[in-house]
Amino acid sequence: MAEDSLNDLTQRLIELGASDARFIAAHSIVVEDRFAEMCASPQCPSYGLAPGCPPHVMKPGEFRALLSQYKHAIAFKIDVPTAVLMSDGRRDVAKLIHEMSSTVARLAKENGFPKSDGFAAGSCKMIFCHDQARCAVLDGDGECLFPDIARPSISGLGVNFLELCKVVGWKADIITSETDPEDVPMGMLAGLVLIG
Ligand code: SF4
């Protein structure tokens, strides 16, 4: 893969609003069943509500098999104040992450990497369809309302996010509903694009 192509894609992510975007080896992405299982217990409010979340999204074992077909990936993030992550503002940032992941996967496809695919933080049901009673796709009576931008959830696939941060060189703190923004003022939301 030409170095210029890699740089163009990471540069595009920065132009779209990423705080950082880096190429990593696809095999360095650690995927563990326990992270996908955590969507069910303790149950995430989005569990089972969209095709991009467990139990509907591909299982961690399937994602590991998919990853083995790729050499390269891009990890990117947007740094976000913790207070925003703990508010409705989180949805706006997550929406941007899904849009960026979709855009760069499409650009990679257009530039000779047809198997490229994007993944993003958060559930598309909560991000794009929070005002819909149910996901049209899961209802079986409609197509996705946001087919060009909604991406599968990174954590739902079992990606070990803290390990990913180590690989990329990002400092990451665990933020929960109990976190005091005074203690941990900044967090992040992230996306992944497999390039192939
Ligand atoms: S319609 Fe599309 S964006 Fe909305 S919840 Fe279903 S899969 Fe996600």
Residues whose N, C-alpha, C, O or C-beta is under 5 A from the ligand:
A	BS01	SF4	L49 A50 P51 C124 K125 F128 C129 C135 A136 V137 E143 C144 L145 F146 A150
